[in-house]
Amino acid sequence: MSTIHACRLNKERCASQILSKMLKASDYWHPDERSKWVSSETDVGLAKAHLLNTERSIDDASYFSSELGVAICANARVDNRSVLLKQLSFSEEDSRIKTDAQLIAHCYKKWQVDCPARLRGDFVFIIWDEEKQKFFCARDHFGVKSLFYSRNERGVMITNEHNAFFTSEWFNRYQYDEPWLIARLWNLGALDFESPNSEIQALPPAHSLEIDEKGTRLQRYWRLTSKTTWKNYSDNELIEELKLRFEKSVIARLDSRYPLGAELSAGLDSNGIVGYAAQHLKKQSLYTFSHQCEALTKENYFVWGDVYRDIQTTFKLHENIEPVWDYSPKTECLASDTSEQLLQSKKKFYRCFGGVVPIYGGHFVRSKLAKKNGVRVMLSGWGGDHCVTGYGDEFADELFRNRKFISIFRLLKAKRLRGRGGNIIRSFIILAIKQFLPSLYLKMKGLRSGVENSLLFRAKNHFLGQKWKTQYELENTLVKFLNNYQCHSVNRKESLELFELSLTNRLTESELEGRLFKVEYRYPMLDVDLVEFFYSLPSQLKIYDGIERYPFRLTLEGLVPEHIRWRKKHDVCLPQKDKKAEIERKLERLIPRLEYSLLVERYSSVNALQKCISSKSRALLDSLEFLMDVEEYYYSGNEQKKPLENPNEKKETITALC
């Protein structure tokens, strides 16, 4: 895990001083080492703060290679190292290529801008090409690692530590853009992770970036496509290949000089990862972190009892699993995310990030406990549902479009026997409406429980005033999102989930939250070779005989409890949250903050707030709380801040509703 920095100044001659200020942005997580390189030819420099988590990270400093004519700093784990060394005609023992950054530098020298497409693993890197006088950067295929950049009259700044733009005094930290804020408050649809400051850009996943005197150029180096490489494989051969690729993906992410951790719920994805990891580690301990890790007691048994009972069946299969529990006294049930601990962690996150962004905060408790147990690498099953363990339900749409009606009835019958479908005739009619009357289908979906219904409900009860909805065309944006959300093929659904539904938002959030506690998150489900292979599998195999996730289930035999391997997702036990009490606690926090809020006065009204609070929508209250966080961070200490014109009227109205 590393933070990497680069700058090039147009007129000033102080790159070294700027880099030192940028490095200070990483003080909060106490890096093991720091390094810096500054060009003797131009006012360009690179810097890096990093942890010595792996053997190859020990000498992985910012450096310049006179042989290659490039300088590089990288936050990278390259998984196909042996393949690349062979292509570059190097041996494993060659001292010129000990670190992943050195390997990437040689790849760049040989393949130039085509270099990123050849890499496998999680990475961002910054290369300064001395001969061509340009920066070349790239971000991994799914955006597990993040990178930000900016170019203005002073020069160029690139970093994966957002706060470095402010510790270096490149920008004023107390500045945000209104379109960014409105989009985050609306929060209905897909949003990628963006800086509150529009002058700071985030490099998209699977893209490279070139910056020189001619300008700034973005280029996409990879797209997910279905391949025909395995078209002649039998079903059994495909399942075996999937097993090999998944196992390889898990093993590649076990490289660590410190104890390893893994998130573990009662779901299929995390159990699969833990199963393969525990098997490979043999006697080496694998620490597991389940939900909020609250130790089971008589007082919280009604919340966690059934959940933990499921998880404990996995412990019995693997003796080297060591579950981590939090035994500290609780004043609030941690099945709720309204605890004071979470609120304080969010405030610390805002300070270290250098701004307020919407965050879930689910990694704080697990990461804190991981640090306490010496764990620096955390495996996560996030991203599995997006492709490798997707449901394949859109196969019915494919059959309908190909007029294979008998096959549709067989599929619907098999799903119903499994408990995942209703009346066959009714399901067929709904499928026909989806194909021929998409507008009517969308209206029907809005009346049933699901994503569409939830988003439409939130839009109807949102606290944003109509002025802002009209000015930023928010309702039209929601309609476009809902129309785009309706998929007619399995591959389209997988592509949508991976690249258009804010996957990178969650990945960036987990990277930044984990960094607070020196924890690096790794995602075996987001391995490029694994995803490409699964994406290319025939749709009928992904939901074979009506069994969703069928190929993946077969790869887990003997590694996962049988009842977990074959059950449906809605049979998974979840913590029994007291949602009513959670909403009440959230409102208790919000009321005092709303009373004198300038931003609430600007963006909402009493009537809109009445609808929002009456809806008891957890998502809307989260957005309202986010607005309060923005005001507290960006306006604290502002002498011109004044109370609302009629604070008593608003206070009485809100209090009565609560």
N, C-alpha and C positions, 0 to 999 in steps of 0.2 A: 504494500500500500504506500502510495507516494502522492505528494502534491508537487506539480511541476509548473515552472514559470518561465516566461520569456518576454523580453521587451526590445524594441528598437526605437531610438529617439532620433527625431529629424534634425534638431538644432542643439539641444542640450548635450552635454558630455558627462552624463552622470548615470549610466546604465548600472554600474556596480551599486551605487547608493539606492537606486530604485529597486533593484533585485533584493537588497537587504531588507527593505521595507516590505516587499512582497512576502519574503520568507517569514516575517513576523506574524503574518496572518495565520500561520500554522502552529503558533506557540501553544494554543489551547490543547492540542493532542500530544504534545511533547515527543516530537520525532526522535528516532534513534540517532540519525545523522542528517547533516545539511551539507550541500555542496553548491558551488557557483563557478561559472565560466564566463569570462568577458572577452570579446574579440579585441585583438590588438590593432585591427584594421579599421573597423567601424564601431559605432556606439551600439553594439548588439550584445546581449548576454542571455544566458540560460541559468536557471537555478532549480534546486530540488531539495525537498525535505522528505525523508522516507523512513520506513520501518524495516528492520532486517528480519522479515518474516520467513524468507526462504534462503537457501544456500546461495542461489544466484543473485540475491539482492544485496549481499554483503559488500560487493565492490561496484554496485550499480549507481554510480554518481553521475552528475552532469559532466560531460567530457567532450573534448574536441579531438578528432582523429586527423592528424596531418596526412596520413595515408589516403583517407577517403575525402578529405577536404570538407567534412561536415561536423557540426556539433549536435549533440542530441541529449535530451532528457525524456524519460518515459515512465509512465505508470502502467506497467504491462506484465502479463503472464502469458508467454507464448507456448502453446501446447504442442505445436507440430515442429518442435525444434530439430529433431533428428532428420526430418524430411528436408527442411530448409538447409541444414548444414550440408547434406548430401548434394543438393542442387547448387550450393555455393562452393562445393569442393573443399570443405573444411572437415577436420576431424573433431570429435567431441572434446579432445584434450587441448585444442588450439587455444593458447592464452589470449589471442586477439579477439576472441568471441565468447568470453566467459559469461557475460550477462545478457539479458534479453534486449537491453538497449543497444549493446554492441551488435547483436544479431540483426536487429531492425535496421541499424545504420548500414550494414553490409547489404541487406535486402534492398534498401533504398538505392544504394550505389549501383546495384545490378539491374533493378527493375524500375527505378524512378517512381513515377506516379502510380504504376501498377503494383507497387509493393504491398499496400494494405490488403488487397484482394487475396494475397498468398498467405496471409497470417491467419492463424487460428488461436482463439483464446480471448481474453478480455484485455483491452489496451486503449490508451491514448498516448500519443507521443508528439513531441515538437522537435523538428530538425531545422537547423540553420545551415543552408548550403552556401558556403563562403564564395564559391566560384560564381554561382548564379545570383548571389545576393538576394536570397528569398527564404521565407519560412515555408516548410511543408509539414502539415499536421494531419492526423487521421484519428478517427474514433471507431471502436469496434462495431461489429455488425448489428447488434441489438441495443447498444448504448449502455452497457453495464458500467463503463467508465465515462465520466463527463469531461467536457472541455469548453471553456468560454474564451471569447476573444473580442477585441475592440480596436478600431482604427480611427484616429482623429488627427487634429492638426499637430499634436505633440509627437505622434508616432504610432507604434503598434504595441499592444499588450495582449499576451495569451497566458492563460492559467486554468487550472482545474480547482483552484481555491478562490471562490467568488469574492470573498472579503479582501483579497489581495488588491483588487481595484481601488479599495478604500484605504487600506493601510499604506498604500503607495501614494495616496492623494491624487490618483489618476481621475477619480470622480468624487463627487460629494455623496456620502452614503445616505443622506436624508433626502433622497429624490426617487420618485417612482412615477410611472406613466399611467394616466387615467385609463386608456384602453386596456392595458394589462389588468388593472384593478377590476374594471367592470367585467371582463371575461372570467376572472377568478371568482367574483361574487356570484355571477350567473351560474357558472360551474355545471352547465347542462350540455354534455357532449364531450368531445375529445380535446384534451389540452396537453400539449407537450410542456416540459419544464422550461420556463423562461425566466430571465432575470427581470426584476421590477423595473430596471433601467433599460430602456430600449436601445441605448448605445452599446450595451453589452449583449453580444449574441452567443447563443449556444450552438456548438457544432452538432449537426444532426447525426444520428447513428448511420453507419455504413457510408460515411462521406469523408472525403479528404479536403484539405484546405490549403491553398497556395496564396501567399501574400508577398508581393514585391512592389517595386515602384510603378508597375503597370496597373496594379489594382488588387482586388481580392476575388479569388475564384473558388467556388464550391463545386465538387464533382462527386457524384455517387459512384462508388466502386463495386457495389454488389446489390443484386436483387434476388429475392427468393423466387425460384422457378421450379416447375416440376420437371424432373429428369427421367429419361428413358433407360438409364444405365441398368436398372434392375427389372426390366419388363419381362424377361424370360425366367425370373425366379418363381419357384412354387411358393405357396403361402407359408409352408414350414421354413423354407429358406429365408423368406422375408422376415419372419419372426425371429429367427436365429441371428440375422444381420442386425435387427433392431436391438436385440439383447446385447450383442457385442459392442454396438455403438454407444448404448446407454452406459454400460459398464465402463467403457473407455472414458466417457465424459465425466463420470463420477470420480474415477481414479485420477484423472488429470487435475482435478480440483482439490486433491488431498495433500498437495505439496505445502508443507509448513514446518518450521523449526519449533513451533509452539503447539500446545494441545489443540485438537480440532473440535469444532462444535457443529451442530446441525439443528435446524428447526424441525420439530416433530409434532404433528397433530395426528388426528385419527384418519386423515385423508390418504389417498392412494399415492400422490406425488411424493410427499415427504417420507412416507414409509418406504417407498421404493429406493429413494436416495439413501436413507439411513441403512436399509438392508444391504445394499451393495457396498456402502462405505464400511460398515461394521465387518462385513465378510472380508474385505481386502485388508483392513487394519489388523485383523486377527486378535492378538492380545493387547494391542494398543487401545487405550480408552477413547471412546467417542462420546463427548458430552452432548446431551440433548436438551433443548429448550422448548417447552410446550406452552403455547399461548402466552399468558403473562407470568408463568412459572410460579404462581402462588401455591405454596405448600398446602396440602389438603388437611383441613381441620373439621371438627364437628360443626363449627359456625358456617363454613363455606361449602359443606358437603353438597347442599342442594344445588350449588352453582357448578361445581367441578366433578362431583362424584362419577357420573356416567361417562364424562369426557375422559377422565384419567383411567377409568377401568378399561376402556378401549386401548389407550396408549400403553398400558402396562402389559398387554398381550404381546406387544412388540419387544418389550424388555426381556421377556422370557425366551425369545428366539435368539437373542444375541447377548452373551455374557459380558461383552466388553462395553456395552452401553452404560453410561453413568448419567442418569437424569439429574438436572440441576433445578433445585427449588429455592424459592425465596421464603425464608422463615422470619423475615422482619415483621413486626406488628403492623397491622393495617387499620386505618381509620375508615377506609372506604373499601368496598368490594372491588378488586381489580378486574372483575369481569366487566366493569364499567371503565371507560377511559376518561372519567372526569376527575380523577384523583389529583391532589395538589402536586404530587410528584411529577405527573405528566405536564402540568402547567408550567412548572419551574424548568423542566427539561426543554419545553418549547421556547421559553424565553432565552435560555442559554443558546439554543440552536440559532435563534434569530441574531443574537450578538455575534456568534462565530461565523455565521453565513454572511453577515453584512446586509441583512434585509429580512423582510417578512414574506414568506411564501406559504401557501397552504400545505400542511403536512399532516399525515395520519398519526405519526408518533408511535406506531406500534413496535418499533425496533428499540426504543429507549430502554425498557425494562430488560429485555433479553440481552442487549449489548452491554448494559451495565453489569449484569450477572456474568456475562462472558469474560469481561475484563477482570472481574474479581477472581475468576477461576483460571486466569492466564490464557484464555482462548483468544486468538487473533484472527482466526478464519471461521466463518459461519456459512455452512451449506444451507441453501434455501430451495424449496420446490416451486417458488414463484415462477410463473411463465409456462408451467406445464399445461394448464387448461387452454392456453392460447394456441397450442399446436399438438405437441407430442402426446398429451393425454386429453385431447379434445374429444367431443362427443360424437361428431360425425352425423348429427341429426339432419343436416342439409342434404344427405344422400337421397332422401325422399324427393327433394326438389329436382335433383339430377335425374332420377327415374321418371318423374312426371314430365320433364322437358323432353325426354327421349321416348315418351309414350309407353313406358314399360309398366302398365297398370297392374298386371298380375304380380310383378315383383314388389310394387308399392304395397299391395294388400298383404303380401307375405311379411314385409318389413313391419308394417303397422301392427299386424297380429303378433309378431314376435316381441315387439316393444311392449304391447299390452300385457302379454304373458309375463314379461319381466317386471311389470308394474310401472312402466314409464309412458303409458299412453292411455287414452280414453277410448270411447266408442270408435270403432274402425271407420264406419261410414261417415260419422261426423268429422273425424280427422282427415278423411279424404276430401270432403267438401271444403274444409278450411284450407287444405293444400291447394285446391283448385282456385279458391278465391285469391290466395296469395299470388298465384301465377297470372290470373286474368284481371283481377280487380285489386291492385296493390293499395290504392287509396282506402278502399273499404276494409281491406285486411289490416291496415295500420290503425284505423279507427277501432276495429275489433280488439286489437292488441292493447289499445289504450284503455279498454274497459276491463281487461283481465290483469291479474297480478303479474308483474314482470318489469323489465327495464322500461318499456314504453310507458306503462301506467305510472311508474314511479317518477319518471322525468316530467310527464305532463302534469302530474299532481304538484310537483315542486314549482313548475313554471306558473301554474295558476295561483299559487299561494306565495310567490316570491315577494320579498320586501323591497326590491328595486322599484322605483317609480316608473310610470309609463314613459316619461320623457326619455329615460335612459334605454329602455327597451326599444323605443322607436329609433333613437339616434344611432344605436349600435346594431340595429336589426337583429336583436337577440332571439326573438320568436321565430324569425325566418331561419336563423342559424340552427335552431333546435329542430325545425321541420326537416331541414336538409340532412341533419345528423340521423334522425329517425328513419328517413327514407334510405339513407346509405347503410343503415344497420341491418336492413332486411337482405339476407344473403340467399342465393339460389344454388350454391355449390359448396362442398366441404372446403375446397381450397380457398374459395373467396372468404369464407368465414375465418379460416386460419390466418390468412393474410391481413384481414381486418383487425383481428385480435392482436396480432404481433406488431402492426405498424400504424394503426389508426385509432386505437383506443387507449392512448396514454400509458402504454407499457413503459416507455422510457421515463415518464414522470415518476412512476413508482421506483424504478431502478435508481434514478438519480437521488431520490429521497432516501432510499435505504443506504446508498453509498455515503451520503452526507451525514445521516444520523449515526451510522456505524463509526464514522471517522471520529466522532466525539469521544468514543471509547476505545479507539485503536482496533476496531473490528472491521475486517474486510468481508463483504458478502460475495459469495460465489454461487452461480446458478447452473447446475448440470442440465436442466431442461432447456437452456438457451445455448447449447453447443451447436455451432453452425452445421457441422457434418451430420449431427443427429437430426436437427430440424429439417435440413434439406432431404434427408432420406425419408423421414416420416411424411413430409409434405408430398413426396412422390409416390407413396403407397396408394394402391387402388382404394377408392372410397368404400367399396363394399367390405373390405377387410377391417376398416376402422370402426364399423358398427356391425360386425359379423353376427348374423342370426339375431339382430336386435340388441346385441350386447355392446353398449358404448365402451370405448377405451379398450376394446378387445385385444389388440396386439400387445399393448403395454401390460395388460393383466397377465398374459402368458409368460412374459419375461421375468415375472416376480415369484415364480414358484419356489417355495422353500425359503424365501427371504422375507416374506410378509405373511402375517396371520391370514389364514384362508378366508375368514369372514370379512376381513378388510379387502382382500384381493378381489372378491367377487360382488361385493355389495354395491348398491346404488348410492350416489352422493347424498341424496336427501335422507339416507339412513344414518349418516354420520352424526354422532352426538356433538352438540354444540353447548357452550356454557349457557346456563339459564340466567340471562341478564334480567335485572329488574329495570326494564326500559322506562317505566313511569318514573321511578326514583331518579334515574339518570337524567331524564328531561328536567325534572324539578331542580336538581342540583345545577344543571346548566343554566336554567333561568335565574336561579338565585345569584349566580355569578354575573349574568348579563345585565340585570335590571339596573344596578348602580352605575354600570359603565355606559348604559344607553342615555341616562338622564342628561348629561352635559356633552353629548357627542356631536361634534361639528359634522362629521362624515355621515352620521345617520340623518341629520337634518338636511344634508345636501342630497343624499341618494335615495332617501325613503320618505315616508309620510306616516302619520298616525294610523290611517286606514290600512296602508300596506303592512305596517307592523302588526296591526290587529289580526289580519289574515295569516300572517306568518306564524305568530305565536299560537293562534288558535289551531293551526294545522298540526302542531306538535311534531313537526318534521325534524328529525334529528339532523338531516343534511342541511336544511335551511338554517337551523340554529348554529351549526358549525360555520356556515358562511357568514352569519351575522357576527359570531365571535371572532372570525378572521378579520372582519372589518374593524372591530375594536382593537385587535392586535396591531393592525396597520396604523390606526390613529395613535395608539400609545407609543409605537416605535418611532414613527416619522414626525410626530408633532409634540412629543414630550419636551417640555422646556420652552415651548413656543409662547412668547409673551403676548402675542396677538390673539391667542385662543380665547374664545368667549363662549359662555353658555348659550343654550338655545333661547330663542325669544320667549317661548312659553314652556319652560321646563316642567312646571307643575302639571300642566294639562297632559303632557306626554307621560310623565311619571304616573299620574293617577290612572290613565288609560291602560298602560302596560301592567301596572300592579293589579288592577281589577281583573285583567285577563288571566293573570297567573294564579 
